[in-house]
């Protein structure tokens, strides 16, 4: 709901203010996930069978 979205946004802003490194940690995690995802989809899955 709209109230949940607003509360999540407020909570996230508070966490970022209290812990400035959170944004960098999250961005690195997203980058790592994307690297793993792209690696899986670039390789030929059939070669492992």
PDB file of N, H, CA, C and O in Angstrom:
ATOM      1  N   UNK A   1       0.832  -1.188   0.000  1.00  0.00           N
ATOM      2  CA  UNK A   1       0.000   0.000   0.000  1.00  0.00           C
ATOM      3  C   UNK A   1       0.875   1.249   0.000  1.00  0.00           C
ATOM      4  O   UNK A   1       2.089   1.174   0.191  1.00  0.00           O
ATOM      5  N   UNK A   2       0.251   2.372  -0.213  1.00  0.00           N
ATOM      6  H   UNK A   2      -0.735   2.433  -0.368  1.00  0.00           H
ATOM      7  CA  UNK A   2       0.974   3.643  -0.258  1.00  0.00           C
ATOM      8  C   UNK A   2       1.619   3.961   1.086  1.00  0.00           C
ATOM      9  O   UNK A   2       2.726   4.498   1.135  1.00  0.00           O
ATOM     10  N   UNK A   3       0.937   3.634   2.161  1.00  0.00           N
ATOM     11  H   UNK A   3       0.038   3.198   2.121  1.00  0.00           H
ATOM     12  CA  UNK A   3       1.484   3.904   3.497  1.00  0.00           C
ATOM     13  C   UNK A   3       2.757   3.096   3.729  1.00  0.00           C
ATOM     14  O   UNK A   3       3.721   3.615   4.291  1.00  0.00           O
ATOM     15  N   UNK A   4       2.772   1.838   3.305  1.00  0.00           N
ATOM     16  H   UNK A   4       1.988   1.417   2.848  1.00  0.00           H
ATOM     17  CA  UNK A   4       3.962   1.001   3.460  1.00  0.00           C
ATOM     18  C   UNK A   4       5.128   1.550   2.652  1.00  0.00           C
ATOM     19  O   UNK A   4       6.263   1.554   3.127  1.00  0.00           O
ATOM     20  N   UNK A   5       4.861   2.008   1.446  1.00  0.00           N
ATOM     21  H   UNK A   5       3.939   2.005   1.060  1.00  0.00           H
ATOM     22  CA  UNK A   5       5.918   2.569   0.602  1.00  0.00           C
ATOM     23  C   UNK A   5       6.516   3.803   1.265  1.00  0.00           C
ATOM     24  O   UNK A   5       7.736   3.966   1.298  1.00  0.00           O
ATOM     25  N   UNK A   6       5.661   4.664   1.789  1.00  0.00           N
ATOM     26  H   UNK A   6       4.670   4.531   1.762  1.00  0.00           H
ATOM     27  CA  UNK A   6       6.143   5.883   2.444  1.00  0.00           C
ATOM     28  C   UNK A   6       6.950   5.540   3.694  1.00  0.00           C
ATOM     29  O   UNK A   6       8.014   6.115   3.922  1.00  0.00           O
ATOM     30  N   UNK A   7       6.449   4.606   4.505  1.00  0.00           N
ATOM     31  H   UNK A   7       5.585   4.139   4.320  1.00  0.00           H
ATOM     32  CA  UNK A   7       7.171   4.218   5.716  1.00  0.00           C
ATOM     33  C   UNK A   7       8.512   3.575   5.383  1.00  0.00           C
ATOM     34  O   UNK A   7       9.503   3.832   6.067  1.00  0.00           O
ATOM     35  N   UNK A   8       8.559   2.747   4.348  1.00  0.00           N
ATOM     36  H   UNK A   8       7.754   2.538   3.793  1.00  0.00           H
ATOM     37  CA  UNK A   8       9.822   2.140   3.927  1.00  0.00           C
ATOM     38  C   UNK A   8      10.810   3.198   3.480  1.00  0.00           C
ATOM     39  O   UNK A   8      11.998   3.110   3.790  1.00  0.00           O
ATOM     40  N   UNK A   9      10.335   4.194   2.758  1.00  0.00           N
ATOM     41  H   UNK A   9       9.370   4.265   2.506  1.00  0.00           H
ATOM     42  CA  UNK A   9      11.198   5.274   2.289  1.00  0.00           C
ATOM     43  C   UNK A   9      11.761   6.065   3.464  1.00  0.00           C
ATOM     44  O   UNK A   9      12.950   6.386   3.490  1.00  0.00           O
ATOM     45  N   UNK A  10      10.912   6.377   4.430  1.00  0.00           N
ATOM     46  H   UNK A  10       9.947   6.117   4.409  1.00  0.00           H
ATOM     47  CA  UNK A  10      11.359   7.118   5.616  1.00  0.00           C
ATOM     48  C   UNK A  10      12.379   6.297   6.400  1.00  0.00           C
ATOM     49  O   UNK A  10      13.407   6.826   6.822  1.00  0.00           O
ATOM     50  N   UNK A  11      12.106   5.021   6.594  1.00  0.00           N
ATOM     51  H   UNK A  11      11.271   4.590   6.251  1.00  0.00           H
ATOM     52  CA  UNK A  11      13.026   4.152   7.332  1.00  0.00           C
ATOM     53  C   UNK A  11      14.362   4.046   6.611  1.00  0.00           C
ATOM     54  O   UNK A  11      15.414   4.078   7.249  1.00  0.00           O
ATOM     55  N   UNK A  12      14.329   3.921   5.296  1.00  0.00           N
ATOM     56  H   UNK A  12      13.474   3.895   4.778  1.00  0.00           H
ATOM     57  CA  UNK A  12      15.571   3.815   4.530  1.00  0.00           C
ATOM     58  C   UNK A  12      16.391   5.096   4.635  1.00  0.00           C
ATOM     59  O   UNK A  12      17.612   5.040   4.782  1.00  0.00           O
ATOM     60  N   UNK A  13      15.738   6.233   4.560  1.00  0.00           N
ATOM     61  H   UNK A  13      14.746   6.279   4.441  1.00  0.00           H
ATOM     62  CA  UNK A  13      16.456   7.510   4.702  1.00  0.00           C
ATOM     63  C   UNK A  13      17.098   7.627   6.077  1.00  0.00           C
ATOM     64  O   UNK A  13      18.218   8.125   6.197  1.00  0.00           O
ATOM     65  N   UNK A  14      16.404   7.175   7.112  1.00  0.00           N
ATOM     66  H   UNK A  14      15.495   6.770   7.014  1.00  0.00           H
ATOM     67  CA  UNK A  14      16.970   7.217   8.463  1.00  0.00           C
ATOM     68  C   UNK A  14      18.187   6.313   8.588  1.00  0.00           C
ATOM     69  O   UNK A  14      19.181   6.692   9.207  1.00  0.00           O
ATOM     70  N   UNK A  15      18.115   5.129   8.007  1.00  0.00           N
ATOM     71  H   UNK A  15      17.307   4.821   7.504  1.00  0.00           H
ATOM     72  CA  UNK A  15      19.252   4.204   8.055  1.00  0.00           C
ATOM     73  C   UNK A  15      20.447   4.801   7.324  1.00  0.00           C
ATOM     74  O   UNK A  15      21.576   4.704   7.805  1.00  0.00           O
ATOM     75  N   UNK A  16      20.213   5.414   6.171  1.00  0.00           N
ATOM     76  H   UNK A  16      19.296   5.493   5.781  1.00  0.00           H
ATOM     77  CA  UNK A  16      21.297   6.013   5.395  1.00  0.00           C
ATOM     78  C   UNK A  16      21.941   7.158   6.170  1.00  0.00           C
ATOM     79  O   UNK A  16      23.160   7.321   6.134  1.00  0.00           O
ATOM     80  N   UNK A  17      21.135   7.946   6.865  1.00  0.00           N
ATOM     81  H   UNK A  17      20.144   7.814   6.894  1.00  0.00           H
ATOM     82  CA  UNK A  17      21.686   9.043   7.667  1.00  0.00           C
ATOM     83  C   UNK A  17      22.519   8.513   8.830  1.00  0.00           C
ATOM     84  O   UNK A  17      23.574   9.069   9.138  1.00  0.00           O
ATOM     85  N   UNK A  18      22.059   7.450   9.474  1.00  0.00           N
ATOM     86  H   UNK A  18      21.203   6.999   9.223  1.00  0.00           H
ATOM     87  CA  UNK A  18      22.760   6.896  10.630  1.00  0.00           C
ATOM     88  C   UNK A  18      23.998   6.108  10.224  1.00  0.00           C
ATOM     89  O   UNK A  18      24.991   6.084  10.951  1.00  0.00           O
ATOM     90  N   UNK A  19      23.938   5.468   9.072  1.00  0.00           N
ATOM     91  H   UNK A  19      23.131   5.487   8.482  1.00  0.00           H
ATOM     92  CA  UNK A  19      25.044   4.616   8.612  1.00  0.00           C
ATOM     93  C   UNK A  19      25.357   4.947   7.161  1.00  0.00           C
ATOM     94  O   UNK A  19      24.820   4.315   6.251  1.00  0.00           O
ATOM     95  N   UNK A  20      26.217   5.928   6.937  1.00  0.00           N
ATOM     96  H   UNK A  20      26.653   6.441   7.677  1.00  0.00           H
ATOM     97  CA  UNK A  20      26.495   6.379   5.571  1.00  0.00           C
ATOM     98  C   UNK A  20      27.060   5.292   4.645  1.00  0.00           C
ATOM     99  O   UNK A  20      26.898   5.392   3.429  1.00  0.00           O
ATOM    100  N   UNK A  21      27.705   4.274   5.177  1.00  0.00           N
ATOM    101  H   UNK A  21      27.836   4.193   6.165  1.00  0.00           H
ATOM    102  CA  UNK A  21      28.292   3.234   4.345  1.00  0.00           C
ATOM    103  C   UNK A  21      27.287   2.259   3.760  1.00  0.00           C
ATOM    104  O   UNK A  21      27.643   1.447   2.906  1.00  0.00           O
ATOM    105  N   UNK A  22      26.040   2.322   4.201  1.00  0.00           N
ATOM    106  H   UNK A  22      25.750   2.982   4.895  1.00  0.00           H
ATOM    107  CA  UNK A  22      25.016   1.382   3.750  1.00  0.00           C
ATOM    108  C   UNK A  22      24.810   1.471   2.240  1.00  0.00           C
ATOM    109  O   UNK A  22      24.639   0.446   1.580  1.00  0.00           O
ATOM    110  N   UNK A  23      24.822   2.660   1.699  1.00  0.00           N
ATOM    111  H   UNK A  23      24.961   3.493   2.235  1.00  0.00           H
ATOM    112  CA  UNK A  23      24.603   2.839   0.258  1.00  0.00           C
ATOM    113  C   UNK A  23      25.712   2.161  -0.533  1.00  0.00           C
ATOM    114  O   UNK A  23      25.441   1.486  -1.526  1.00  0.00           O
ATOM    115  N   UNK A  24      26.958   2.334  -0.102  1.00  0.00           N
ATOM    116  H   UNK A  24      27.178   2.883   0.705  1.00  0.00           H
ATOM    117  CA  UNK A  24      28.080   1.706  -0.803  1.00  0.00           C
ATOM    118  C   UNK A  24      28.011   0.187  -0.714  1.00  0.00           C
ATOM    119  O   UNK A  24      28.275  -0.509  -1.694  1.00  0.00           O
ATOM    120  N   UNK A  25      27.657  -0.325   0.458  1.00  0.00           N
ATOM    121  H   UNK A  25      27.442   0.240   1.254  1.00  0.00           H
ATOM    122  CA  UNK A  25      27.544  -1.777   0.633  1.00  0.00           C
ATOM    123  C   UNK A  25      26.443  -2.333  -0.261  1.00  0.00           C
ATOM    124  O   UNK A  25      26.620  -3.375  -0.893  1.00  0.00           O
ATOM    125  N   UNK A  26      25.313  -1.645  -0.316  1.00  0.00           N
ATOM    126  H   UNK A  26      25.170  -0.798   0.197  1.00  0.00           H
ATOM    127  CA  UNK A  26      24.193  -2.094  -1.149  1.00  0.00           C
ATOM    128  C   UNK A  26      24.571  -2.052  -2.628  1.00  0.00           C
ATOM    129  O   UNK A  26      24.270  -2.986  -3.371  1.00  0.00           O
ATOM    130  N   UNK A  27      25.224  -0.982  -3.055  1.00  0.00           N
ATOM    131  H   UNK A  27      25.468  -0.224  -2.451  1.00  0.00           H
ATOM    132  CA  UNK A  27      25.616  -0.878  -4.462  1.00  0.00           C
ATOM    133  C   UNK A  27      26.600  -1.973  -4.847  1.00  0.00           C
ATOM    134  O   UNK A  27      26.508  -2.533  -5.939  1.00  0.00           O
ATOM    135  N   UNK A  28      27.546  -2.286  -3.957  1.00  0.00           N
ATOM    136  H   UNK A  28      27.622  -1.832  -3.069  1.00  0.00           H
ATOM    137  CA  UNK A  28      28.498  -3.357  -4.241  1.00  0.00           C
ATOM    138  C   UNK A  28      27.777  -4.702  -4.333  1.00  0.00           C
ATOM    139  O   UNK A  28      28.089  -5.522  -5.196  1.00  0.00           O
ATOM    140  N   UNK A  29      26.822  -4.921  -3.446  1.00  0.00           N
ATOM    141  H   UNK A  29      26.568  -4.255  -2.745  1.00  0.00           H
ATOM    142  CA  UNK A  29      26.061  -6.173  -3.482  1.00  0.00           C
ATOM    143  C   UNK A  29      25.282  -6.300  -4.786  1.00  0.00           C
ATOM    144  O   UNK A  29      25.259  -7.371  -5.392  1.00  0.00           O
ATOM    145  N   UNK A  30      24.642  -5.215  -5.221  1.00  0.00           N
ATOM    146  H   UNK A  30      24.661  -4.345  -4.728  1.00  0.00           H
ATOM    147  CA  UNK A  30      23.910  -5.247  -6.491  1.00  0.00           C
ATOM    148  C   UNK A  30      24.854  -5.531  -7.655  1.00  0.00           C
ATOM    149  O   UNK A  30      24.519  -6.302  -8.553  1.00  0.00           O
ATOM    150  N   UNK A  31      26.032  -4.911  -7.640  1.00  0.00           N
ATOM    151  H   UNK A  31      26.305  -4.285  -6.910  1.00  0.00           H
ATOM    152  CA  UNK A  31      27.009  -5.157  -8.705  1.00  0.00           C
ATOM    153  C   UNK A  31      27.436  -6.621  -8.723  1.00  0.00           C
ATOM    154  O   UNK A  31      27.538  -7.230  -9.788  1.00  0.00           O
ATOM    155  N   UNK A  32      27.687  -7.186  -7.540  1.00  0.00           N
ATOM    156  H   UNK A  32      27.604  -6.692  -6.674  1.00  0.00           H
ATOM    157  CA  UNK A  32      28.093  -8.594  -7.456  1.00  0.00           C
ATOM    158  C   UNK A  32      26.992  -9.524  -7.960  1.00  0.00           C
ATOM    159  O   UNK A  32      27.269 -10.507  -8.646  1.00  0.00           O
ATOM    160  N   UNK A  33      25.748  -9.210  -7.621  1.00  0.00           N
ATOM    161  H   UNK A  33      25.523  -8.411  -7.064  1.00  0.00           H
ATOM    162  CA  UNK A  33      24.623 -10.023  -8.093  1.00  0.00           C
ATOM    163  C   UNK A  33      24.528  -9.966  -9.609  1.00  0.00           C
ATOM    164  O   UNK A  33      24.334 -10.993 -10.260  1.00  0.00           O
ATOM    165  N   UNK A  34      24.665  -8.772 -10.175  1.00  0.00           N
ATOM    166  H   UNK A  34      24.822  -7.938  -9.646  1.00  0.00           H
ATOM    167  CA  UNK A  34      24.582  -8.633 -11.632  1.00  0.00           C
ATOM    168  C   UNK A  34      25.729  -9.342 -12.335  1.00  0.00           C
ATOM    169  O   UNK A  34      25.534  -9.928 -13.401  1.00  0.00           O
ATOM    170  N   UNK A  35      26.921  -9.296 -11.753  1.00  0.00           N
ATOM    171  H   UNK A  35      27.079  -8.821 -10.888  1.00  0.00           H
ATOM    172  CA  UNK A  35      28.062 -10.002 -12.351  1.00  0.00           C
ATOM    173  C   UNK A  35      27.813 -11.504 -12.366  1.00  0.00           C
ATOM    174  O   UNK A  35      28.075 -12.176 -13.364  1.00  0.00           O
ATOM    175  N   UNK A  36      27.304 -12.029 -11.248  1.00  0.00           N
ATOM    176  H   UNK A  36      27.091 -11.484 -10.437  1.00  0.00           H
ATOM    177  CA  UNK A  36      27.005 -13.459 -11.177  1.00  0.00           C
ATOM    178  C   UNK A  36      25.914 -13.853 -12.152  1.00  0.00           C
ATOM    179  O   UNK A  36      26.007 -14.891 -12.808  1.00  0.00           O
ATOM    180  N   UNK A  37      24.884 -13.034 -12.250  1.00  0.00           N
ATOM    181  H   UNK A  37      24.808 -12.191 -11.717  1.00  0.00           H
ATOM    182  CA  UNK A  37      23.772 -13.302 -13.162  1.00  0.00           C
ATOM    183  C   UNK A  37      24.249 -13.297 -14.611  1.00  0.00           C
ATOM    184  O   UNK A  37      23.904 -14.187 -15.389  1.00  0.00           O
ATOM    185  N   UNK A  38      25.041 -12.293 -14.966  1.00  0.00           N
ATOM    186  H   UNK A  38      25.321 -11.570 -14.335  1.00  0.00           H
ATOM    187  CA  UNK A  38      25.493 -12.211 -16.355  1.00  0.00           C
ATOM    188  C   UNK A  38      26.464 -13.342 -16.677  1.00  0.00           C
ATOM    189  O   UNK A  38      26.490 -13.826 -17.809  1.00  0.00           O
ATOM    190  N   UNK A  39      27.261 -13.769 -15.702  1.00  0.00           N
ATOM    191  H   UNK A  39      27.240 -13.375 -14.782  1.00  0.00           H
ATOM    192  CA  UNK A  39      28.187 -14.877 -15.926  1.00  0.00           C
ATOM    193  C   UNK A  39      27.413 -16.161 -16.205  1.00  0.00           C
ATOM    194  O   UNK A  39      27.768 -16.930 -17.099  1.00  0.00           O
ATOM    195  N   UNK A  40      26.355 -16.383 -15.434  1.00  0.00           N
ATOM    196  H   UNK A  40      26.066 -15.758 -14.709  1.00  0.00           H
ATOM    197  CA  UNK A  40      25.539 -17.584 -15.627  1.00  0.00           C
ATOM    198  C   UNK A  40      24.924 -17.595 -17.020  1.00  0.00           C
ATOM    199  O   UNK A  40      24.902 -18.634 -17.680  1.00  0.00           O
ATOM    200  N   UNK A  41      24.431 -16.462 -17.466  1.00  0.00           N
ATOM    201  H   UNK A  41      24.449 -15.618 -16.930  1.00  0.00           H
ATOM    202  CA  UNK A  41      23.721 -16.416 -18.738  1.00  0.00           C
ATOM    203  C   UNK A  41      24.638 -16.278 -19.946  1.00  0.00           C
ATOM    204  O   UNK A  41      24.187 -16.459 -21.077  1.00  0.00           O
ATOM    205  N   UNK A  42      25.900 -15.964 -19.737  1.00  0.00           N
ATOM    206  H   UNK A  42      26.266 -15.817 -18.818  1.00  0.00           H
ATOM    207  CA  UNK A  42      26.844 -15.901 -20.855  1.00  0.00           C
ATOM    208  C   UNK A  42      27.405 -17.281 -21.176  1.00  0.00           C
ATOM    209  O   UNK A  42      27.758 -17.565 -22.321  1.00  0.00           O
ATOM    210  N   UNK A  43      27.485 -18.139 -20.155  1.00  0.00           N
ATOM    211  H   UNK A  43      27.198 -17.908 -19.225  1.00  0.00           H
ATOM    212  CA  UNK A  43      28.056 -19.462 -20.355  1.00  0.00           C
ATOM    213  C   UNK A  43      27.027 -20.399 -20.978  1.00  0.00           C
ATOM    214  O   UNK A  43      25.820 -20.221 -20.815  1.00  0.00           O
ATOM    215  N   UNK A  44      27.522 -21.384 -21.683  1.00  0.00           N
ATOM    216  H   UNK A  44      28.503 -21.529 -21.815  1.00  0.00           H
ATOM    217  CA  UNK A  44      26.655 -22.396 -22.273  1.00  0.00           C
ATOM    218  C   UNK A  44      26.347 -23.442 -21.206  1.00  0.00           C
ATOM    219  O   UNK A  44      27.221 -24.214 -20.813  1.00  0.00           O
ATOM    220  N   UNK A  45      25.128 -23.461 -20.753  1.00  0.00           N
ATOM    221  H   UNK A  45      24.418 -22.834 -21.073  1.00  0.00           H
ATOM    222  CA  UNK A  45      24.729 -24.361 -19.670  1.00  0.00           C
ATOM    223  C   UNK A  45      24.884 -25.820 -20.085  1.00  0.00           C
ATOM    224  O   UNK A  45      25.186 -26.664 -19.242  1.00  0.00           O
ATOM    225  N   UNK A  46      24.686 -26.132 -21.349  1.00  0.00           N
ATOM    226  H   UNK A  46      24.440 -25.446 -22.033  1.00  0.00           H
ATOM    227  CA  UNK A  46      24.753 -27.518 -21.813  1.00  0.00           C
ATOM    228  C   UNK A  46      26.150 -28.108 -21.695  1.00  0.00           C
ATOM    229  O   UNK A  46      26.290 -29.330 -21.652  1.00  0.00           O
ATOM    230  N   UNK A  47      27.176 -27.288 -21.643  1.00  0.00           N
ATOM    231  H   UNK A  47      27.062 -26.295 -21.677  1.00  0.00           H
ATOM    232  CA  UNK A  47      28.530 -27.829 -21.565  1.00  0.00           C
ATOM    233  C   UNK A  47      28.791 -28.515 -20.219  1.00  0.00           C
ATOM    234  O   UNK A  47      29.730 -29.302 -20.103  1.00  0.00           O
ATOM    235  N   UNK A  48      27.977 -28.227 -19.211  1.00  0.00           N
ATOM    236  H   UNK A  48      27.214 -27.587 -19.306  1.00  0.00           H
ATOM    237  CA  UNK A  48      28.180 -28.821 -17.899  1.00  0.00           C
ATOM    238  C   UNK A  48      27.445 -30.146 -17.738  1.00  0.00           C
ATOM    239  O   UNK A  48      27.593 -30.798 -16.705  1.00  0.00           O
ATOM    240  N   UNK A  49      26.657 -30.565 -18.729  1.00  0.00           N
ATOM    241  H   UNK A  49      26.537 -30.035 -19.569  1.00  0.00           H
ATOM    242  CA  UNK A  49      25.898 -31.817 -18.619  1.00  0.00           C
ATOM    243  C   UNK A  49      26.729 -33.010 -19.002  1.00  0.00           C
ATOM    244  O   UNK A  49      26.242 -34.139 -18.965  1.00  0.00           O
TER     245      UNK A  49
END
